[in-house]
C-alpha cells in the first residue's frame, strides 16, 4: 500500500521540488497571492510591519536593538546588500568557505572592492573555531567574518556557535548567511553573537521567491550610511526609508509578501523553528537511510549532514546517466538537483519544503524504479570518490 502523507501532492500535477529552494509550497501560500495590493497603501504597510515583527521574534531579537530589513530580489541580492552596506570600504573580511556560496561571498567582495581573505575548506569539511581564531590573531586588519550557516552546494551544516564564539572573543563582527537554515535551525541573538544574518522568503519558512531579508543590529545600520556601492542595494537607505514611512523604497513584491505572511502563520502553527527543523531532520533521516539501502553513498560524514539538502555520489555503474535519471525522477513527480562539486560527479536531494517523511519514502521508491529502468544494478560510487572523500576529510 502507498504511504499516505499529511502533505498531499502539489496541485495541478506539480512535482515535488527536492531542492534547497525554490521549494514546494502549501496551497494556502499560493492562494495568498490571488489578490492585488497597493504598495503605498496602509494595509500593505501593515503587512510589511507584521512580517518584520514576526521575523525578529523568530530570531529572538528585541526591537529596541535589532531591526529587520527586507530587500527585493533573490537571496544573493540580500547577501550583497548586507556585505556592501555593513562592511565599510576600508574594512577587511575573512570569508569562511566550504562550497559555492562561501566562494560567491568572496566573489561579491571582489566586485565590491572590499579587502578580504578566504579560508577554503573544500567540499567535505566545515571551518572550525581554532583555525578561524588563528586567522584573526594573525591579521588585526580583519574587521568582519562571513560564515555560511548551511552550505547547500554540499549540504554541510557549519558549526556557527563555535565560529561565533571565537569571532566575538576577538572583537570582530560576524555576518551570517543563513539563507538555507533560518527558520529550521535555531539562530537567536541571545545564544549566538553576530552583527547580522541574511535569509530569504523561499527557504525554510516555505514562501515563494522574490525577496530576502537582513536581521541586523540597529547600531550596525546606523554606522552603515554611505558605505554602499549601490543605490538599489543600500541596506541603510532601505532601513531609513522604512523607519520613516513604513514603505519599501522601490516597488515591493507585494504578492510575495502576502504569500510569505501566510507561510509565517503556517510556520508558527506547526510549532515554529523547533517543529520545522524536526520535520526536516526526519525527512533527511528517512531519505538517507533509503538511499544507502540501495547502495548510494553520501558526500559527507553523518555528523555534518544538514537537514536541508544531501549530496550523493553518482553510481559508478556505466548504465547511470544523471540526465536520464533526472528525467525519470521528474516523470515520477520529483525534481532533484545536480551536484556542484568539481572533484567528483554527484547529485543532491533536498529535504525542505511542504513535505514529510512519507513523501521522502515515495521519493526513495521512485529512485529505485528509475535505477531499474536504467539498468543500474549497483548504486555504489567509484572507488576514487570514496578515496577522495577519505583523503580530504582526514
N, C-alpha and C positions, 0 to 999 in steps of 0.2 A: 504494500500500500504506500502511496506517496505521502511524504511529510505534509502535514497541514501547518502552515505558518500563520502567526499573528500579523505578519506583514505581507499582505497579498501582492501578487504581481502588479507592476505599474499598469496604469490604464492604457487602453487602446493598443495593447500588444507591445508596449515599450519594453526594451530589455532592462535587466538589472545592470547597473553600472558598477562593476567591481573595480573601481578606480579610486584614486585619492581625491577626487573632486574635479569637475562637477560630479555629483553623485545622485543616486536615486532619491527622490524626494517624495513626501507624502502627498496624497491627493489634496489634502486641505491646504498645503503650502502652494500648490499650483493654483487652486481655486482662489486664493487670496489675491492673485494678480488680475482678476477679472473685472476690476474697477479702475477707473482713471482718477488720479489725484492731482490737484494743483500744487505745484512745487512751492509756491509762496503762501498758500492757504494756511490758516491757523490749524486746521485738522492735521495737515501733513507735518507742520512744525511740531505738533504734539506727538506725532508718531516718531519723529526723529528723537525727541527728548526721551520718550519712553524706551526706545531702543538703546540709547546711550546709558540710561539708568540701569537697565537690565544687564548690559554688558559689564558695567562697573561692578555691579553686585556679584556677577559670576566670578570676577577677579578678586573679590573681597576688598575692593577699593572704596575709600570714602571720598565723597565729592568735594570735600574741602581741600584735599591734597592731590587728587587724581582727576583725570578727565578722559573721555573717550571721543576720538575724532574720526568720523568715517571719511573715507576717501574714494571717489569714483574710480572705477577701473578694476582690473584683476588684482590678485594678491601682490603681484610684482610691482604694480603701481604704488601700493601702500608701503611695501618694503622700501622702494626708492624714496618715497616721501619721508619716511622715518629717517633713513640714513642721510638724505640730503638736507634735512632740517635740523636734526638733533646732534649731528656731528659738525662742529664748527669747521670752517675752512682751514684752520691751522691745526685741527685735531689729527689724531692718528688712530687707526682701528686695527685691532687684532681679530682676524676672521678665523673662526674655528670651522673647518670644512671637512666633511667626510661624505661628499656626494655632490650632486649637481646644484643644489640650492645654496650650499656654502660657497661653491665656486661662482654662482650667479651673484651673490652678495659682493664678492671680490670684484667681479666684472662691473657691477654697478658703481662701486667705489672708484674704479679706474675711470669710468665715464664722468664721475663727479669731480675728479681731480683731488680726491682725498687720499692722503698718505695712509698706507696700510701694509700689513704683512699677514701671511696665511700660515696656519698650522694645518697641513693637509694630511689627513689620516687615511686616505683612500676610501674603499667601499666597505671594509669589513669591521672597522673598529671605531669607537667614539673618542673624542678628545677627553682627556682625563684631567682632574684638578691639578696634580703635580706638574704636568707639562705646561699647563696654562700659567700656573704660578711662576714657573721658571722663565717663560717668555716675558711676563710682565716685569719680573725682577731685573731681567736683562735689558729692558728698554723703558726707561722712565718717560719717554715721549708718548707712549701709548695712553690715550685718554679713554677709549671705548673698546669693548669687546662685543663681537656679534656671534651669537650661537644659534644654531638651528635646533628647535625642540625635537621635531621628528623629521629626519632626513628621508623623504619619500622616494628618492631615487634608489635607495637600498631597502628602506623600511626600518631603519635603525632608530631606536628611541634613545636620545642622548641624555646623559646624566646632568640635567640642568641644575639641580640642587647643589651638586658637587662643584660645578663650574661657578655658580653664583657666589658660593662661599669664598672661594679664593679671589674672585674679582673684587668683592666687597672688602675683603681683608686688606687689599692693596689700594683701596681708594679709587678704583676705576669704575666706569659706568657700563652696565650690561644692557645690551639691546637684544631682545629675543624674537626670533622668527618662529612664532608658534602657529604658523599657518595651518598645519595639518594636525594639530594636537589640542588647541584651545577649545574647551567645551567638552572634552572627553578625558583629558589628562589634567589633574589638578595643577593650577598655576595661580597662586594667590599672593598678593603683595605682603601679607603678614607672615608668609612662610618662606618666601624667596625674595631676596633683594635684587631689584632690577630697576632700570630707568624707564623702559618702555617695552611693550610687546606688540606684535602685529599679527593679525589673523584676517580671515575673510569670510564672506557670507556663505560660501558654498562648500564648507568643510564639515566639521563635526557638529555644528549647530543645525546642519541639514537644510540650509536655504539654497537659493539659486545664485548663479554668478552675477556680478555687477558692481560690487564694491568690497573694499577691505576696510579695516579699522585699526587704529592705533590707540592703545590704552597707555597713557603716559603721565608722569608726574607733571603737575602744573608748573612747577619751578623750571623743569626742563623746557617746556614750551615757551615760558616767558623769556628764557635765555636764548631761544632759537630765532628771534626776529633778525631778519637779514641774512640768515645762513643759506637759505635755499637757492639753488641754481635755477629753479623752475618757477614760473608763475602758477601753473595749474597744480603742481605737486608741493606747494609751500604749505607744510603742515601748520606752521604758526599762523599763517594768514587764514587758513580754513578754520582753525580753532577760534581765532579772534573774531571772525565774522559770525560764527555760530554763537559765541558768547554774547555778541551784541544784538543779533537779530533772530536767532533761533533757526536760521536758514542755512542751507548749503550755499557756497559762493557761486557755483555754476550748476547747471541743470542736474538734479539728482536722479538716480534710477528709482523713480517713485514706486513702480510695480515691484521691484526687487526688495525695497524696504518693507512694503506691505507683506510680501511673502516671508521676509525674514522675521517680522514680528510674530507671524503665525508659527514659524519654526521655533522661536524663542519660547512661545507659550507651550508648545508641544515638548520642548526640551525640559521645561520646568515640571510639566505634568508627568513626564517619565521618571522624574526623580533627580534632575539636574546632572551635574558633571559625574557624580559617582555612578549613577544608574546608566548613563550614556556610555561611560567607559566600560562598565561591567558587561554591557551587551556587546560592545566591540571586542573585548577580550574573549568573550565566549565565541563570537564569530571566528576570531583568529584561531582559537584552540581547536574548534571543530574542523575548520578548513585545513589547517596544517596537519592534523592527525590523519585526515582523509587523503591528503596528497602524499604524505610519507608512506601510507599504507600501499600506495600504488608504485612506490619506488622513487618519488621525487625527493630532491634534497634542497633545503633552504640555503640561501647565501649566508645567513647569519646564524651564530650560535643562539640557543634559546634565550639566554639572558638579555640579549639585545633586540629580540623580536618585538616590534611595536604592535599594537592592536589596530593600526591604521592601514598598513599595506605590507605584504610579504613578497620578497623576491625569491623565485625558484630558478635553479639552473635548468637550461634546456636539456632534454634527454639526449644521450649520445647516439641512440638508435637512429640510423640513417633514414628511416621512414618518417622521422619527426621533422616537420616544416612548420615554423611558427605561423606564417601567413595562413596556411591551411587550418592549423589548429585554431587560430583566431576566428576564422570564418565559421568553423564547426561550432565553436562555443557561442558565437553570435546567433547562429541558427537555433541553438538551444535556449536562447534568451539571456545570454550573459556576455557583457562587454568586458574584456580584460585589457591589461596594459602591457605593451612591450617593455623590455628591460632598458635600463640606462647605463649599464656597465660597459666599460671599454675593454676589459680583460677577457671576460667570458660571455657567452650568449645566455640570456636569461629572459624571464617574463615576470610580471607582477600581478598579484591578485589582491584587490582591496577588500577591507573588512568593514568599511564605514558606509553610512547611508541608511535609508529606511529599509532595513532587512535584519533578519535574525538568524540564529543557528540553523533553523530548518531550511532557510534559503541557502545557506552555505553547504548543507548536506546535498541539496539538489545540484548545486554548482559542482561539487566534487563528483557526483554521479555523472554529470554531463562531461566532465573531463575524462572519465573512464570510457564513456561511449565514443568520444572524439578520438582517443587513442586507438580504440578498436577499429574504427573506420579507417584510420590512417595506417593501420597495420603495425603500430608501435607495440612491441611485446615487452619492452623494458624501459622504464622511465628514469633509470639511473643516469646521472650526468657523466660526462667524460672524466676519466681519472685525473686529467690535468686540472679540471675545475676544482676538484677536491684537494689536489696538491697545492694549487694556488691559494685556496681558502686557508689551508693549514699553514702555509708559509707566511701569508700576510697577516694572519690573525695571531701569529706566535708572539 
